[in-house]
Amino acid sequence: MSEKLKTQVGANIRRLRLEKNLSQEQLAYYSQMGAAHLGNLERGRGNATLDTLERVAQALDVEVWTLCRQEEPED
């Protein structure tokens, strides 16, 4: 996974988590992973497997592709 994509995925996970008023610990629990691992993903560090992205997406109630898309800038 490229650094740019890791950063984008991490930013999307964090944004969606905050929109749902979840702590990192809560999302990590719902995603069946450690909070440290989730924190690393949000910071664009480490590599996420497709299984990991699927669990995070399910916990956030979004499609996996939503985690990878680039947000359009607001005018």
All heavy atoms as a GROMACS GRO file, in nm:
protein
  597
    1MET      N    1   0.086  -0.116   0.000
    1MET     CA    2   0.000   0.000   0.000
    1MET      C    3   0.091   0.123   0.000
    1MET      O    4   0.184   0.132   0.079
    1MET     CB    5  -0.090  -0.004   0.125
    1MET     CG    6  -0.195   0.103   0.127
    1MET     SD    7  -0.302   0.104   0.276
    1MET     CE    8  -0.389  -0.050   0.266
    2SER      N    9   0.062   0.218  -0.087
    2SER     CA   10   0.144   0.339  -0.094
    2SER      C   11   0.124   0.426   0.029
    2SER      O   12   0.023   0.417   0.098
    2SER     CB   13   0.108   0.419  -0.220
    2SER     OG   14  -0.018   0.483  -0.203
    3GLU      N   15   0.220   0.512   0.055
    3GLU     CA   16   0.212   0.602   0.170
    3GLU      C   17   0.091   0.695   0.157
    3GLU      O   18   0.023   0.723   0.256
    3GLU     CB   19   0.340   0.684   0.184
    3GLU     CG   20   0.462   0.601   0.221
    3GLU     CD   21   0.446   0.524   0.350
    3GLU    OE1   22   0.399   0.583   0.450
    3GLU    OE2   23   0.480   0.405   0.352
    4LYS      N   24   0.065   0.742   0.036
    4LYS     CA   25  -0.049   0.831   0.013
    4LYS      C   26  -0.180   0.759   0.047
    4LYS      O   27  -0.268   0.817   0.112
    4LYS     CB   28  -0.050   0.879  -0.132
    4LYS     CG   29  -0.160   0.977  -0.162
    4LYS     CD   30  -0.152   1.026  -0.305
    4LYS     CE   31  -0.266   1.121  -0.334
    4LYS     NZ   32  -0.264   1.170  -0.471
    5LEU      N   33  -0.194   0.635   0.003
    5LEU     CA   34  -0.316   0.559   0.031
    5LEU      C   35  -0.328   0.529   0.180
    5LEU      O   36  -0.438   0.539   0.237
    5LEU     CB   37  -0.318   0.430  -0.050
    5LEU     CG   38  -0.444   0.343  -0.035
    5LEU    CD1   39  -0.571   0.422  -0.068
    5LEU    CD2   40  -0.434   0.220  -0.123
    6LYS      N   41  -0.217   0.495   0.246
    6LYS     CA   42  -0.221   0.471   0.390
    6LYS      C   43  -0.270   0.594   0.464
    6LYS      O   44  -0.353   0.585   0.556
    6LYS     CB   45  -0.082   0.434   0.442
    6LYS     CG   46  -0.034   0.298   0.408
    6LYS     CD   47   0.103   0.279   0.472
    6LYS     CE   48   0.178   0.164   0.415
    6LYS     NZ   49   0.311   0.149   0.477
    7THR      N   50  -0.219   0.710   0.424
    7THR     CA   51  -0.260   0.836   0.487
    7THR      C   52  -0.408   0.863   0.463
    7THR      O   53  -0.480   0.905   0.555
    7THR     CB   54  -0.174   0.952   0.433
    7THR    OG1   55  -0.037   0.924   0.462
    7THR    CG2   56  -0.213   1.084   0.495
    8GLN      N   57  -0.455   0.839   0.341
    8GLN     CA   58  -0.595   0.862   0.307
    8GLN      C   59  -0.687   0.768   0.384
    8GLN      O   60  -0.789   0.810   0.440
    8GLN     CB   61  -0.618   0.845   0.156
    8GLN     CG   62  -0.756   0.884   0.111
    8GLN     CD   63  -0.784   1.031   0.135
    8GLN    OE1   64  -0.707   1.117   0.093
    8GLN    NE2   65  -0.891   1.062   0.203
    9VAL      N   66  -0.652   0.641   0.390
    9VAL     CA   67  -0.732   0.543   0.463
    9VAL      C   68  -0.738   0.582   0.611
    9VAL      O   69  -0.844   0.582   0.673
    9VAL     CB   70  -0.676   0.401   0.446
    9VAL    CG1   71  -0.738   0.304   0.544
    9VAL    CG2   72  -0.697   0.352   0.303
   10GLY      N   73  -0.623   0.617   0.666
   10GLY     CA   74  -0.620   0.658   0.807
   10GLY      C   75  -0.705   0.778   0.835
   10GLY      O   76  -0.779   0.783   0.935
   11ALA      N   77  -0.698   0.878   0.748
   11ALA     CA   78  -0.779   1.000   0.766
   11ALA      C   79  -0.927   0.968   0.757
   11ALA      O   80  -1.008   1.022   0.834
   11ALA     CB   81  -0.740   1.104   0.662
   12ASN      N   82  -0.964   0.880   0.666
   12ASN     CA   83  -1.105   0.842   0.652
   12ASN      C   84  -1.154   0.765   0.774
   12ASN      O   85  -1.266   0.789   0.821
   12ASN     CB   86  -1.126   0.759   0.525
   12ASN     CG   87  -1.122   0.844   0.400
   12ASN    OD1   88  -1.147   0.964   0.402
   12ASN    ND2   89  -1.087   0.782   0.289
   13ILE      N   90  -1.073   0.674   0.824
   13ILE     CA   91  -1.114   0.599   0.944
   13ILE      C   92  -1.135   0.696   1.060
   13ILE      O   93  -1.238   0.689   1.129
   13ILE     CB   94  -1.008   0.492   0.981
   13ILE    CG1   95  -1.006   0.381   0.876
   13ILE    CG2   96  -1.036   0.435   1.120
   13ILE    CD1   97  -0.892   0.282   0.893
   14ARG      N   98  -1.042   0.787   1.079
   14ARG     CA   99  -1.054   0.883   1.190
   14ARG      C  100  -1.178   0.971   1.175
   14ARG      O  101  -1.253   0.992   1.269
   14ARG     CB  102  -0.928   0.969   1.199
   14ARG     CG  103  -0.931   1.064   1.318
   14ARG     CD  104  -0.798   1.138   1.332
   14ARG     NE  105  -0.787   1.202   1.460
   14ARG     CZ  106  -0.842   1.319   1.491
   14ARG    NH1  107  -0.912   1.384   1.402
   14ARG    NH2  108  -0.828   1.370   1.612
   15ARG      N  109  -1.198   1.025   1.053
   15ARG     CA  110  -1.314   1.112   1.028
   15ARG      C  111  -1.445   1.038   1.055
   15ARG      O  112  -1.533   1.090   1.125
   15ARG     CB  113  -1.310   1.162   0.884
   15ARG     CG  114  -1.429   1.251   0.846
   15ARG     CD  115  -1.422   1.293   0.700
   15ARG     NE  116  -1.403   1.183   0.607
   15ARG     CZ  117  -1.499   1.100   0.568
   15ARG    NH1  118  -1.622   1.112   0.614
   15ARG    NH2  119  -1.474   1.004   0.483
   16LEU      N  120  -1.456   0.917   1.004
   16LEU     CA  121  -1.579   0.839   1.022
   16LEU      C  122  -1.599   0.801   1.169
   16LEU      O  123  -1.711   0.804   1.220
   16LEU     CB  124  -1.576   0.714   0.934
   16LEU     CG  125  -1.586   0.742   0.784
   16LEU    CD1  126  -1.543   0.620   0.704
   16LEU    CD2  127  -1.727   0.785   0.747
   17ARG      N  128  -1.488   0.768   1.237
   17ARG     CA  129  -1.497   0.733   1.379
   17ARG      C  130  -1.549   0.851   1.459
   17ARG      O  131  -1.639   0.836   1.543
   17ARG     CB  132  -1.359   0.690   1.430
   17ARG     CG  133  -1.356   0.664   1.581
   17ARG     CD  134  -1.220   0.620   1.627
   17ARG     NE  135  -1.113   0.714   1.608
   17ARG     CZ  136  -1.091   0.822   1.686
   17ARG    NH1  137  -1.171   0.848   1.788
   17ARG    NH2  138  -0.989   0.902   1.662
   18LEU      N  139  -1.495   0.969   1.431
   18LEU     CA  140  -1.538   1.089   1.504
   18LEU      C  141  -1.682   1.127   1.471
   18LEU      O  142  -1.757   1.171   1.558
   18LEU     CB  143  -1.443   1.205   1.474
   18LEU     CG  144  -1.301   1.188   1.529
   18LEU    CD1  145  -1.212   1.302   1.481
   18LEU    CD2  146  -1.301   1.176   1.680
   19GLU      N  147  -1.722   1.108   1.344
   19GLU     CA  148  -1.861   1.135   1.305
   19GLU      C  149  -1.959   1.047   1.383
   19GLU      O  150  -2.071   1.088   1.410
   19GLU     CB  151  -1.881   1.113   1.155
   19GLU     CG  152  -1.824   1.222   1.069
   19GLU     CD  153  -1.837   1.192   0.920
   19GLU    OE1  154  -1.905   1.092   0.882
   19GLU    OE2  155  -1.780   1.269   0.840
   20LYS      N  156  -1.914   0.927   1.418
   20LYS     CA  157  -2.000   0.833   1.492
   20LYS      C  158  -1.977   0.842   1.643
   20LYS      O  159  -2.030   0.762   1.719
   20LYS     CB  160  -1.976   0.692   1.441
   20LYS     CG  161  -2.012   0.681   1.293
   20LYS     CD  162  -2.033   0.541   1.251
   20LYS     CE  163  -2.064   0.534   1.102
   20LYS     NZ  164  -2.202   0.554   1.072
   21ASN      N  165  -1.898   0.942   1.684
   21ASN     CA  166  -1.871   0.966   1.826
   21ASN      C  167  -1.815   0.842   1.897
   21ASN      O  168  -1.857   0.809   2.008
   21ASN     CB  169  -1.996   1.016   1.898
   21ASN     CG  170  -2.039   1.152   1.848
   21ASN    OD1  171  -1.957   1.242   1.835
   21ASN    ND2  172  -2.166   1.165   1.817
   22LEU      N  173  -1.720   0.776   1.831
   22LEU     CA  174  -1.655   0.659   1.889
   22LEU      C  175  -1.513   0.694   1.929
   22LEU      O  176  -1.444   0.769   1.858
   22LEU     CB  177  -1.650   0.544   1.787
   22LEU     CG  178  -1.782   0.483   1.743
   22LEU    CD1  179  -1.759   0.386   1.629
   22LEU    CD2  180  -1.849   0.414   1.860
   23SER      N  181  -1.468   0.640   2.039
   23SER     CA  182  -1.327   0.651   2.077
   23SER      C  183  -1.248   0.548   1.997
   23SER      O  184  -1.306   0.455   1.939
   23SER     CB  185  -1.309   0.626   2.227
   23SER     OG  186  -1.337   0.489   2.256
   24GLN      N  187  -1.116   0.564   1.996
   24GLN     CA  188  -1.033   0.463   1.930
   24GLN      C  189  -1.053   0.328   1.996
   24GLN      O  190  -1.058   0.225   1.928
   24GLN     CB  191  -0.886   0.501   1.935
   24GLN     CG  192  -0.844   0.602   1.833
   24GLN     CD  193  -0.694   0.624   1.831
   24GLN    OE1  194  -0.623   0.587   1.924
   24GLN    NE2  195  -0.646   0.685   1.724
   25GLU      N  196  -1.064   0.327   2.127
   25GLU     CA  197  -1.081   0.202   2.200
   25GLU      C  198  -1.212   0.133   2.162
   25GLU      O  199  -1.216   0.010   2.144
   25GLU     CB  200  -1.077   0.225   2.350
   25GLU     CG  201  -0.941   0.266   2.404
   25GLU     CD  202  -0.906   0.414   2.378
   25GLU    OE1  203  -0.996   0.493   2.342
   25GLU    OE2  204  -0.788   0.449   2.394
   26GLN      N  205  -1.319   0.212   2.148
   26GLN     CA  206  -1.447   0.153   2.109
   26GLN      C  207  -1.442   0.094   1.969
   26GLN      O  208  -1.486  -0.019   1.947
   26GLN     CB  209  -1.558   0.258   2.117
   26GLN     CG  210  -1.596   0.298   2.258
   26GLN     CD  211  -1.688   0.418   2.260
   26GLN    OE1  212  -1.664   0.518   2.191
   26GLN    NE2  213  -1.794   0.408   2.339
   27LEU      N  214  -1.389   0.172   1.874
   27LEU     CA  215  -1.381   0.122   1.737
   27LEU      C  216  -1.289   0.001   1.729
   27LEU      O  217  -1.320  -0.095   1.659
   27LEU     CB  218  -1.334   0.232   1.641
   27LEU     CG  219  -1.325   0.189   1.495
   27LEU    CD1  220  -1.457   0.133   1.443
   27LEU    CD2  221  -1.276   0.305   1.408
   28ALA      N  222  -1.180   0.003   1.802
   28ALA     CA  223  -1.090  -0.112   1.803
   28ALA      C  224  -1.163  -0.236   1.854
   28ALA      O  225  -1.150  -0.344   1.796
   28ALA     CB  226  -0.968  -0.082   1.889
   29TYR      N  227  -1.240  -0.219   1.960
   29TYR     CA  228  -1.317  -0.332   2.016
   29TYR      C  229  -1.415  -0.385   1.912
   29TYR      O  230  -1.422  -0.506   1.889
   29TYR     CB  231  -1.390  -0.287   2.143
   29TYR     CG  232  -1.479  -0.392   2.200
   29TYR    CD1  233  -1.428  -0.496   2.277
   29TYR    CD2  234  -1.617  -0.390   2.176
   29TYR    CE1  235  -1.510  -0.594   2.330
   29TYR    CE2  236  -1.700  -0.488   2.228
   29TYR     CZ  237  -1.647  -0.589   2.305
   29TYR     OH  238  -1.729  -0.688   2.355
   30TYR      N  239  -1.492  -0.295   1.852
   30TYR     CA  240  -1.591  -0.337   1.752
   30TYR      C  241  -1.526  -0.398   1.628
   30TYR      O  242  -1.588  -0.479   1.559
   30TYR     CB  243  -1.680  -0.220   1.709
   30TYR     CG  244  -1.762  -0.160   1.821
   30TYR    CD1  245  -1.782  -0.023   1.828
   30TYR    CD2  246  -1.819  -0.239   1.920
   30TYR    CE1  247  -1.856   0.034   1.930
   30TYR    CE2  248  -1.894  -0.184   2.023
   30TYR     CZ  249  -1.912  -0.047   2.027
   30TYR     OH  250  -1.987   0.008   2.128
   31SER      N  251  -1.400  -0.359   1.602
   31SER     CA  252  -1.328  -0.410   1.485
   31SER      C  253  -1.242  -0.532   1.518
   31SER      O  254  -1.172  -0.583   1.431
   31SER     CB  255  -1.237  -0.301   1.428
   31SER     OG  256  -1.311  -0.188   1.392
   32GLN      N  257  -1.243  -0.573   1.643
   32GLN     CA  258  -1.168  -0.690   1.690
   32GLN      C  259  -1.019  -0.674   1.666
   32GLN      O  260  -0.952  -0.761   1.609
   32GLN     CB  261  -1.221  -0.817   1.624
   32GLN     CG  262  -1.367  -0.843   1.650
   32GLN     CD  263  -1.421  -0.958   1.567
   32GLN    OE1  264  -1.355  -1.010   1.479
   32GLN    NE2  265  -1.544  -0.996   1.597
   33MET      N  266  -0.966  -0.560   1.711
   33MET     CA  267  -0.822  -0.536   1.703
   33MET      C  268  -0.780  -0.452   1.822
   33MET      O  269  -0.864  -0.401   1.895
   33MET     CB  270  -0.786  -0.463   1.572
   33MET     CG  271  -0.833  -0.319   1.567
   33MET     SD  272  -0.778  -0.230   1.422
   33MET     CE  273  -0.868  -0.314   1.296
   34GLY      N  274  -0.651  -0.439   1.841
   34GLY     CA  275  -0.599  -0.359   1.950
   34GLY      C  276  -0.609  -0.209   1.918
   34GLY      O  277  -0.602  -0.169   1.802
   35ALA      N  278  -0.625  -0.129   2.022
   35ALA     CA  279  -0.635   0.016   2.004
   35ALA      C  280  -0.505   0.073   1.945
   35ALA      O  281  -0.509   0.167   1.866
   35ALA     CB  282  -0.668   0.083   2.137
   36ALA      N  283  -0.391   0.017   1.982
   36ALA     CA  284  -0.264   0.064   1.928
   36ALA      C  285  -0.257   0.042   1.777
   36ALA      O  286  -0.210   0.129   1.702
   36ALA     CB  287  -0.147  -0.004   1.997
   37HIS      N  288  -0.306  -0.072   1.732
   37HIS     CA  289  -0.306  -0.102   1.588
   37HIS      C  290  -0.398  -0.004   1.516
   37HIS      O  291  -0.362   0.050   1.410
   37HIS     CB  292  -0.350  -0.247   1.565
   37HIS     CG  293  -0.348  -0.289   1.422
   37HIS    ND1  294  -0.236  -0.281   1.342
   37HIS    CD2  295  -0.446  -0.340   1.342
   37HIS    CE1  296  -0.265  -0.326   1.220
   37HIS    NE2  297  -0.391  -0.361   1.219
   38LEU      N  298  -0.515   0.020   1.571
   38LEU     CA  299  -0.608   0.115   1.509
   38LEU      C  300  -0.545   0.254   1.505
   38LEU      O  301  -0.555   0.325   1.404
   38LEU     CB  302  -0.741   0.120   1.585
   38LEU     CG  303  -0.842   0.218   1.528
   38LEU    CD1  304  -0.885   0.181   1.388
   38LEU    CD2  305  -0.963   0.229   1.619
   39GLY      N  306  -0.480   0.294   1.613
   39GLY     CA  307  -0.413   0.424   1.616
   39GLY      C  308  -0.308   0.436   1.507
   39GLY      O  309  -0.296   0.540   1.442
   40ASN      N  310  -0.233   0.329   1.487
   40ASN     CA  311  -0.132   0.328   1.380
   40ASN      C  312  -0.198   0.342   1.243
   40ASN      O  313  -0.148   0.414   1.156
   40ASN     CB  314  -0.047   0.202   1.385
   40ASN     CG  315   0.057   0.207   1.494
   40ASN    OD1  316   0.101   0.314   1.535
   40ASN    ND2  317   0.096   0.091   1.543
   41LEU      N  318  -0.310   0.274   1.222
   41LEU     CA  319  -0.380   0.286   1.095
   41LEU      C  320  -0.428   0.429   1.073
   41LEU      O  321  -0.414   0.484   0.963
   41LEU     CB  322  -0.500   0.190   1.089
   41LEU     CG  323  -0.470   0.041   1.086
   41LEU    CD1  324  -0.599  -0.039   1.083
   41LEU    CD2  325  -0.383   0.006   0.967
   42GLU      N  326  -0.483   0.491   1.176
   42GLU     CA  327  -0.532   0.628   1.163
   42GLU      C  328  -0.418   0.725   1.132
   42GLU      O  329  -0.441   0.827   1.066
   42GLU     CB  330  -0.604   0.672   1.290
   42GLU     CG  331  -0.741   0.612   1.305
   42GLU     CD  332  -0.822   0.676   1.417
   42GLU    OE1  333  -0.773   0.768   1.484
   42GLU    OE2  334  -0.937   0.633   1.436
   43ARG      N  335  -0.299   0.697   1.178
   43ARG     CA  336  -0.183   0.783   1.152
   43ARG      C  337  -0.113   0.748   1.020
   43ARG      O  338  -0.013   0.809   0.986
   43ARG     CB  339  -0.085   0.775   1.268
   43ARG     CG  340  -0.135   0.846   1.393
   43ARG     CD  341  -0.030   0.853   1.502
   43ARG     NE  342   0.008   0.723   1.553
   43ARG     CZ  343  -0.061   0.653   1.644
   43ARG    NH1  344  -0.174   0.701   1.692
   43ARG    NH2  345  -0.018   0.537   1.686
   44GLY      N  346  -0.165   0.650   0.947
   44GLY     CA  347  -0.106   0.611   0.820
   44GLY      C  348   0.018   0.526   0.834
   44GLY      O  349   0.099   0.518   0.742
   45ARG      N  350   0.033   0.464   0.949
   45ARG     CA  351   0.147   0.375   0.974
   45ARG      C  352   0.100   0.230   0.970
   45ARG      O  353  -0.013   0.200   1.007
   45ARG     CB  354   0.209   0.405   1.109
   45ARG     CG  355   0.262   0.545   1.118
   45ARG     CD  356   0.325   0.571   1.251
   45ARG     NE  357   0.368   0.709   1.259
   45ARG     CZ  358   0.368   0.779   1.370
   45ARG    NH1  359   0.327   0.726   1.483
   45ARG    NH2  360   0.408   0.903   1.368
   46GLY      N  361   0.187   0.142   0.930
   46GLY     CA  362   0.150   0.001   0.926
   46GLY      C  363   0.066  -0.029   0.803
   46GLY      O  364   0.018   0.060   0.734
   47ASN      N  365   0.052  -0.156   0.776
   47ASN     CA  366  -0.027  -0.202   0.662
   47ASN      C  367  -0.152  -0.271   0.712
   47ASN      O  368  -0.145  -0.356   0.801
   47ASN     CB  369   0.054  -0.298   0.575
   47ASN     CG  370   0.156  -0.228   0.491
   47ASN    OD1  371   0.124  -0.130   0.427
   47ASN    ND2  372   0.278  -0.278   0.492
   48ALA      N  373  -0.263  -0.237   0.653
   48ALA     CA  374  -0.390  -0.302   0.687
   48ALA      C  375  -0.420  -0.409   0.583
   48ALA      O  376  -0.406  -0.386   0.463
   48ALA     CB  377  -0.503  -0.200   0.688
   49THR      N  378  -0.459  -0.525   0.631
   49THR     CA  379  -0.504  -0.630   0.538
   49THR      C  380  -0.646  -0.598   0.495
   49THR      O  381  -0.715  -0.516   0.556
   49THR     CB  382  -0.501  -0.768   0.605
   49THR    OG1  383  -0.598  -0.769   0.712
   49THR    CG2  384  -0.363  -0.802   0.660
   50LEU      N  385  -0.690  -0.666   0.391
   50LEU     CA  386  -0.830  -0.649   0.348
   50LEU      C  387  -0.926  -0.694   0.458
   50LEU      O  388  -1.031  -0.633   0.477
   50LEU     CB  389  -0.855  -0.725   0.219
   50LEU     CG  390  -0.792  -0.665   0.094
   50LEU    CD1  391  -0.814  -0.756  -0.026
   50LEU    CD2  392  -0.847  -0.527   0.066
   51ASP      N  393  -0.888  -0.798   0.530
   51ASP     CA  394  -0.972  -0.844   0.641
   51ASP      C  395  -0.986  -0.735   0.747
   51ASP      O  396  -1.094  -0.712   0.800
   51ASP     CB  397  -0.914  -0.970   0.706
   51ASP     CG  398  -0.931  -1.093   0.619
   51ASP    OD1  399  -1.020  -1.095   0.533
   51ASP    OD2  400  -0.854  -1.189   0.639
   52THR      N  401  -0.875  -0.667   0.778
   52THR     CA  402  -0.879  -0.560   0.877
   52THR      C  403  -0.968  -0.446   0.828
   52THR      O  404  -1.051  -0.395   0.904
   52THR     CB  405  -0.736  -0.508   0.905
   52THR    OG1  406  -0.659  -0.614   0.960
   52THR    CG2  407  -0.737  -0.391   1.000
   53LEU      N  408  -0.949  -0.405   0.702
   53LEU     CA  409  -1.031  -0.297   0.648
   53LEU      C  410  -1.179  -0.335   0.647
   53LEU      O  411  -1.265  -0.252   0.675
   53LEU     CB  412  -0.986  -0.260   0.507
   53LEU     CG  413  -0.848  -0.194   0.496
   53LEU    CD1  414  -0.814  -0.166   0.350
   53LEU    CD2  415  -0.843  -0.066   0.578
   54GLU      N  416  -1.208  -0.461   0.620
   54GLU     CA  417  -1.347  -0.506   0.620
   54GLU      C  418  -1.407  -0.499   0.761
   54GLU      O  419  -1.521  -0.454   0.778
   54GLU     CB  420  -1.357  -0.649   0.566
   54GLU     CG  421  -1.500  -0.698   0.555
   54GLU     CD  422  -1.509  -0.835   0.492
   54GLU    OE1  423  -1.424  -0.922   0.522
   54GLU    OE2  424  -1.601  -0.855   0.412
   55ARG      N  425  -1.332  -0.539   0.861
   55ARG     CA  426  -1.382  -0.533   0.999
   55ARG      C  427  -1.404  -0.388   1.044
   55ARG      O  428  -1.505  -0.357   1.108
   55ARG     CB  429  -1.287  -0.604   1.095
   55ARG     CG  430  -1.288  -0.756   1.081
   55ARG     CD  431  -1.223  -0.826   1.198
   55ARG     NE  432  -1.096  -0.770   1.240
   55ARG     CZ  433  -0.976  -0.808   1.197
   55ARG    NH1  434  -0.966  -0.904   1.108
   55ARG    NH2  435  -0.866  -0.752   1.244
   56VAL      N  436  -1.312  -0.300   1.007
   56VAL     CA  437  -1.327  -0.158   1.043
   56VAL      C  438  -1.449  -0.100   0.971
   56VAL      O  439  -1.530  -0.030   1.032
   56VAL     CB  440  -1.199  -0.078   1.008
   56VAL    CG1  441  -1.222   0.071   1.025
   56VAL    CG2  442  -1.083  -0.124   1.095
   57ALA      N  443  -1.463  -0.130   0.843
   57ALA     CA  444  -1.577  -0.079   0.767
   57ALA      C  445  -1.709  -0.129   0.826
   57ALA      O  446  -1.805  -0.052   0.840
   57ALA     CB  447  -1.565  -0.122   0.620
   58GLN      N  448  -1.715  -0.256   0.863
   58GLN     CA  449  -1.837  -0.310   0.924
   58GLN      C  450  -1.867  -0.240   1.056
   58GLN      O  451  -1.982  -0.206   1.083
   58GLN     CB  452  -1.824  -0.460   0.946
   58GLN     CG  453  -1.834  -0.540   0.819
   58GLN     CD  454  -1.809  -0.689   0.841
   58GLN    OE1  455  -1.758  -0.731   0.944
   58GLN    NE2  456  -1.844  -0.769   0.741
   59ALA      N  457  -1.765  -0.216   1.135
   59ALA     CA  458  -1.784  -0.149   1.264
   59ALA      C  459  -1.833  -0.006   1.246
   59ALA      O  460  -1.908   0.047   1.329
   59ALA     CB  461  -1.655  -0.151   1.345
   60LEU      N  462  -1.791   0.057   1.136
   60LEU     CA  463  -1.832   0.195   1.107
   60LEU      C  464  -1.961   0.200   1.024
   60LEU      O  465  -2.010   0.308   0.994
   60LEU     CB  466  -1.720   0.269   1.033
   60LEU     CG  467  -1.596   0.300   1.116
   60LEU    CD1  468  -1.482   0.346   1.026
   60LEU    CD2  469  -1.627   0.403   1.224
   61ASP      N  470  -2.010   0.084   0.983
   61ASP     CA  471  -2.131   0.072   0.901
   61ASP      C  472  -2.117   0.144   0.767
   61ASP      O  473  -2.204   0.220   0.726
   61ASP     CB  474  -2.253   0.123   0.978
   61ASP     CG  475  -2.385   0.079   0.915
   61ASP    OD1  476  -2.388  -0.028   0.852
   61ASP    OD2  477  -2.484   0.154   0.928
   62VAL      N  478  -2.001   0.119   0.702
   62VAL     CA  479  -1.975   0.174   0.569
   62VAL      C  480  -1.920   0.063   0.481
   62VAL      O  481  -1.881  -0.043   0.530
   62VAL     CB  482  -1.876   0.293   0.573
   62VAL    CG1  483  -1.932   0.409   0.653
   62VAL    CG2  484  -1.740   0.251   0.626
   63GLU      N  485  -1.913   0.088   0.350
   63GLU     CA  486  -1.850  -0.004   0.257
   63GLU      C  487  -1.698   0.012   0.264
   63GLU      O  488  -1.648   0.121   0.293
   63GLU     CB  489  -1.898   0.023   0.114
   63GLU     CG  490  -2.047   0.004   0.096
   63GLU     CD  491  -2.093  -0.139   0.108
   63GLU    OE1  492  -2.013  -0.230   0.077
   63GLU    OE2  493  -2.207  -0.161   0.149
   64VAL      N  494  -1.625  -0.093   0.234
   64VAL     CA  495  -1.479  -0.089   0.241
   64VAL      C  496  -1.423   0.021   0.152
   64VAL      O  497  -1.331   0.094   0.191
   64VAL     CB  498  -1.416  -0.226   0.204
   64VAL    CG1  499  -1.266  -0.217   0.194
   64VAL    CG2  500  -1.456  -0.331   0.305
   65TRP      N  501  -1.479   0.038   0.033
   65TRP     CA  502  -1.426   0.138  -0.060
   65TRP      C  503  -1.432   0.278   0.000
   65TRP      O  504  -1.354   0.366  -0.036
   65TRP     CB  505  -1.496   0.133  -0.195
   65TRP     CG  506  -1.642   0.162  -0.191
   65TRP    CD1  507  -1.744   0.071  -0.183
   65TRP    CD2  508  -1.705   0.290  -0.194
   65TRP    NE1  509  -1.865   0.136  -0.180
   65TRP    CE2  510  -1.844   0.270  -0.187
   65TRP    CE3  511  -1.656   0.421  -0.203
   65TRP    CZ2  512  -1.935   0.375  -0.188
   65TRP    CZ3  513  -1.749   0.525  -0.203
   65TRP    CH2  514  -1.885   0.502  -0.196
   66THR      N  515  -1.526   0.302   0.092
   66THR     CA  516  -1.538   0.432   0.157
   66THR      C  517  -1.411   0.469   0.233
   66THR      O  518  -1.376   0.586   0.242
   66THR     CB  519  -1.659   0.433   0.253
   66THR    OG1  520  -1.775   0.391   0.181
   66THR    CG2  521  -1.683   0.568   0.314
   67LEU      N  522  -1.343   0.369   0.286
   67LEU     CA  523  -1.220   0.394   0.360
   67LEU      C  524  -1.106   0.437   0.269
   67LEU      O  525  -1.012   0.502   0.314
   67LEU     CB  526  -1.179   0.270   0.439
   67LEU     CG  527  -1.279   0.215   0.540
   67LEU    CD1  528  -1.224   0.090   0.606
   67LEU    CD2  529  -1.318   0.320   0.641
   68CYS      N  530  -1.114   0.401   0.141
   68CYS     CA  531  -1.005   0.427   0.048
   68CYS      C  532  -1.026   0.550  -0.040
   68CYS      O  533  -0.932   0.597  -0.103
   68CYS     CB  534  -0.986   0.307  -0.045
   68CYS     SG  535  -0.947   0.155   0.043
   69ARG      N  536  -1.145   0.604  -0.042
   69ARG     CA  537  -1.172   0.714  -0.134
   69ARG      C  538  -1.115   0.846  -0.084
   69ARG      O  539  -1.102   0.868   0.036
   69ARG     CB  540  -1.321   0.727  -0.162
   69ARG     CG  541  -1.400   0.786  -0.048
   69ARG     CD  542  -1.543   0.800  -0.084
   69ARG     NE  543  -1.611   0.861   0.030
   69ARG     CZ  544  -1.735   0.896   0.031
   69ARG    NH1  545  -1.809   0.875  -0.075
   69ARG    NH2  546  -1.789   0.950   0.137
   70GLN      N  547  -1.088   0.930  -0.181
   70GLN     CA  548  -1.038   1.063  -0.149
   70GLN      C  549  -1.157   1.156  -0.140
   70GLN      O  550  -1.242   1.160  -0.228
   70GLN     CB  551  -0.941   1.112  -0.256
   70GLN     CG  552  -0.878   1.244  -0.224
   70GLN     CD  553  -0.767   1.279  -0.321
   70GLN    OE1  554  -0.734   1.202  -0.409
   70GLN    NE2  555  -0.712   1.396  -0.305
   71GLU      N  556  -1.162   1.231  -0.032
   71GLU     CA  557  -1.271   1.327  -0.013
   71GLU      C  558  -1.254   1.443  -0.108
   71GLU      O  559  -1.144   1.491  -0.131
   71GLU     CB  560  -1.272   1.379   0.132
   71GLU     CG  561  -1.317   1.277   0.232
   71GLU     CD  562  -1.463   1.235   0.212
   71GLU    OE1  563  -1.549   1.324   0.201
   71GLU    OE2  564  -1.487   1.115   0.209
   72GLU      N  565  -1.366   1.488  -0.164
   72GLU     CA  566  -1.364   1.606  -0.250
   72GLU      C  567  -1.353   1.730  -0.163
   72GLU      O  568  -1.421   1.740  -0.060
   72GLU     CB  569  -1.493   1.612  -0.333
   72GLU     CG  570  -1.510   1.497  -0.429
   72GLU     CD  571  -1.404   1.494  -0.538
   72GLU    OE1  572  -1.363   1.602  -0.583
   72GLU    OE2  573  -1.360   1.385  -0.574
   73PRO      N  574  -1.268   1.824  -0.200
   73PRO     CA  575  -1.257   1.946  -0.119
   73PRO      C  576  -1.386   2.026  -0.122
   73PRO      O  577  -1.452   2.033  -0.227
   73PRO     CB  578  -1.142   2.023  -0.186
   73PRO     CG  579  -1.116   1.958  -0.315
   73PRO     CD  580  -1.181   1.823  -0.314
   74GLU      N  581  -1.422   2.081  -0.008
   74GLU     CA  582  -1.542   2.164   0.000
   74GLU      C  583  -1.510   2.304  -0.046
   74GLU      O  584  -1.405   2.358  -0.018
   74GLU     CB  585  -1.595   2.167   0.144
   74GLU     CG  586  -1.645   2.033   0.190
   74GLU     CD  587  -1.702   2.038   0.330
   74GLU    OE1  588  -1.731   2.148   0.379
   74GLU    OE2  589  -1.714   1.931   0.391
   75ASP      N  590  -1.602   2.365  -0.122
   75ASP     CA  591  -1.580   2.502  -0.170
   75ASP      C  592  -1.616   2.605  -0.066
   75ASP      O  593  -1.695   2.595   0.015
   75ASP     CB  594  -1.662   2.527  -0.297
   75ASP     CG  595  -1.610   2.439  -0.412
   75ASP    OD1  596  -1.490   2.411  -0.413
   75ASP    OD2  597  -1.691   2.402  -0.498
   0.00000   0.00000   0.00000
